[in-house]
């Protein structure tokens, strides 16, 4: 996975030359001490508007540094001291070389990309990014340090990041978390997927997984994260069970779980911060991703925001492309569960996905969680299309080969489909579900939706999992057979 991350930043470096544009704003942090062994500090007054206080631009290099510097840096004036501190942490006793032109690395305010597929840059402070301009290994080592827990600690020590953050989790609890977090147990599958999607995977010491329980999913998960076989914690940590003895051995500094977990009171014995997640609506999922991103620091926070922007762009694109379709023209979709006659309710995330994709959930009138029904109720709804989940032993054949289902139009017309997954079922309230929305939209509106499941799948896993998904995997996933 670390090689994947390095390759990702190399790609970022090559693309940055073409894609970097204007820069936005970032708060100024308190003045920091200079790097050791800096022999000369030159300050020059930056250009200011009339009546404004001048901003001091600091040069922390000497003529000797020009020859000995590992790489050159162009940094915004208010970021130079922070960069100098970080540089000294990586290259002990050395000072950075700041330049105005042709740098190897740019440290600047993030320009942002809130429209379309996001372009994510390594973020070391809120809204401050590092952009490699040349293929220099020392540059990438510096970037990887700056966004790592050790880099966060260096920034905390210099007062540029907070030592403790306070968040209200999705169960309404105020949680204080010491920064940086380094050892995390995720006892909730959707939360584990979020941790991977916000680039916090290397902090996991144990995790519950969803779509990685079968051989195909496990093999894909191990390609994404080679540590996977040792990280699987389903035998110890889930919504139903939490093994305190095993947790104590792992020495976590954060536990993430579902607010529905049965062990919430018991786990308090560990004295470890517990962050609870609940994501059965689009808004709750957005909030969960953003909060977990914040737990892991500025780089994860930026990646979380990028996912939210991407999610919103996908939904808005589908809505725009289907704007000419009247409500009574939308197909009725029945989403079944691990049993053929178990269906989602109107309160569940799958109903939200169907709506976002331009359909109508046949069982939207139901409430609560999974509902058990009878075939007569299915006949009353008579859905145009049926979707089966890729977990719990559910299968298309359990419906299409069952004689009592032959009275349903969707079955007679061959409109029963299996929801895809790679390592997370695409109907799960997790970041991967954005692909489930695209897949459903293409399925039920093939002549109107211009998005491509194949294109978005490749983009998503490359961007949010740092995983170069293969063409064969894409073909296998994005099918409607």
WOTAHU-V477504 format. One record per helix or strand of 2 or more residues. SS is the DSSP state (A for helix, B for strand). FROM is the first residue (numbers start at 1). LEN is the number of residues. Records with the same first field share a line. If there is no record, write none. Layout:
BEGIN
SS=FROM-LEN + FROM-LEN
END
This chain:
BEGIN
A=2-18 + 63-6 + 77-14 + 137-10 + 149-9 + 189-9 + 201-3 + 215-10 + 228-4 + 244-7 + 264-7 + 282-14 + 298-24 + 327-3 + 349-8 + 375-7 + 397-4 + 403-5 + 409-4 + 433-12 + 453-12 + 471-7
B=42-4 + 56-4 + 72-4 + 97-2 + 105-5 + 122-4 + 128-5 + 164-5 + 174-5 + 184-3 + 204-4 + 254-5 + 274-4 + 332-5 + 342-2 + 360-2 + 371-2 + 385-4 + 416-3
END
